Amino acid sequence: MAEDFFEEEEYEGPPIPLFWKILGKVIKYSFWAIIIFVNAILLWRIFFSTNEPNAIKTVAGNDALSASYEAYLADSELQKKPFAIYQAEKDNISTDEAWHKSFPDGDPRKKTNQFAQFFLTDVVFFPTANQTQIVLRYNKSTLEHLAKDFYLDEVPDKSEEVFEVTLAVAYKPDVESSVRQMHIKATPCADGTTALYSFRQYSFEGLPEFESITDMNVVIYYKGDADNKIYASIDIYDPALSVSEYQLDKKDLAAIEK
């Protein structure tokens, strides 16, 4: 028939050389491999790299805390308020930016956009024990910045104790008094490291009455700084913000009661 005579044949073109077929597949699979690798790294950082080492607990036991908890359980009036509290609204993170800005213009140490970060993964207050406990975390880049800031020959190892930590507390003994300041040196409780981070757990004992406190700041110094300047500071308490009860779990109670 006429339509059969004029039927068009499909033109497939010359065959693709084997080299280009192989190259196309290499590019295709390499692209997907990169996508999978990047996502795997992101998932690892999100779910695993920030996990605290087993040595680090939210609550560390000590004599003062144990004695206070025993008294708390024996006093029905004390039990009307939580034994442990925290402030969920606080953003407990800081950088070394303020340290750089403290130097005069022209000083080579006066830099900007530094990203050495300190972060508190846990902050728990124990009002009746006059005590606060924290877990401090910083990453490898923090130590790299530290080496540059203080012209160190090498970057400190993650396990080294290079920082000194204190708690600056502002408080008013009564409504008629002016605000007073006290500084409490941290008591190390535990430490540990992961692939990216260093963790340090500290307790601060001997705080004034919790109701009298108007501000609390974790202050971080580099131990090798001859000038003893504040390297970073993290505000951990604001009386204007609400507090929530920290529910003590079995591990917390075991640490407190031992």
Buried (B, 14 or more C-beta within 10 A) or exposed (E): EEEEEEEEEEEEEEEEEEEEEEEEEEEEEEEEEEEEEEEEEEEEEEEEBBEBBEEBBBBBBBEBBBEBBEEBEEEEEBEEEBBBBBBEEBEBEBBBBBBBEEEEEEEEBEBEEBEBBBBBBBBBBBBBBBBBBBBBBBBBBBBBBBBEBBEBEEBBEBEEEBBBBBBBBBBBEEEEEEEEEBEBEBBEBBBBBBEBBBBBBBBBBEBBEBEBBBBBBBBBBBEEBEEEEBBBBBBBBBEEEEBEEBEBEEEBEEBBEE
